[in-house]
Amino acid sequence: MHFATCIVIEDEIPAQRILKNYISKISSIELVGTYQSALKANEGLKK
């Protein structure tokens, strides 16, 4: 059961992998997107 959703905004791919791995271990958080910039995140969230 997820209590919160989140996105990752990080321009470095290795750091994205670390964050996604960490988030995947927290059952109460659902990762809904990963973006390399705030502009891309904004575009993705508008869809």
C-alpha positions as CSV (number, residue, x, y, z in Angstrom):
1,M,0.0,0.0,0.0
2,H,1.4,3.4,-1.0
3,F,0.9,6.4,1.1
4,A,2.9,8.8,-1.0
5,T,4.0,9.2,-4.6
6,C,7.2,10.8,-5.7
7,I,9.3,11.8,-8.7
8,V,13.1,11.9,-9.0
9,I,14.7,15.0,-10.7
10,E,18.4,14.3,-11.1
11,D,20.6,15.0,-14.1
12,E,23.2,12.3,-13.3
13,I,22.1,8.8,-14.4
14,P,24.2,7.0,-11.7
15,A,22.5,9.1,-9.0
16,Q,19.1,8.4,-10.5
17,R,19.8,4.7,-10.2
18,I,20.8,5.0,-6.5
19,L,17.7,7.1,-5.7
20,K,15.4,4.7,-7.6
21,N,16.9,1.7,-5.7
22,Y,16.5,3.4,-2.4
23,I,12.9,4.4,-3.1
24,S,12.0,0.9,-4.3
25,K,12.9,-0.4,-0.8
26,I,10.3,1.9,0.9
27,S,6.9,0.3,0.6
28,S,5.0,3.4,1.4
29,I,6.4,5.4,-1.5
30,E,5.6,4.9,-5.2
31,L,8.0,6.3,-7.7
32,V,5.9,7.6,-10.6
33,G,8.6,9.3,-12.8
34,T,12.3,10.0,-13.2
35,Y,13.4,13.2,-15.0
36,Q,16.8,14.8,-15.8
37,S,15.6,18.4,-15.3
38,A,12.9,20.4,-13.7
39,L,11.7,21.4,-17.2
40,K,11.3,17.8,-18.3
41,A,9.5,17.0,-15.1
42,N,7.1,19.8,-15.5
43,E,6.3,18.7,-19.1
44,G,5.9,15.1,-17.9
45,L,3.6,15.9,-15.1
46,K,1.3,18.0,-17.3
47,K,0.5,14.9,-19.3
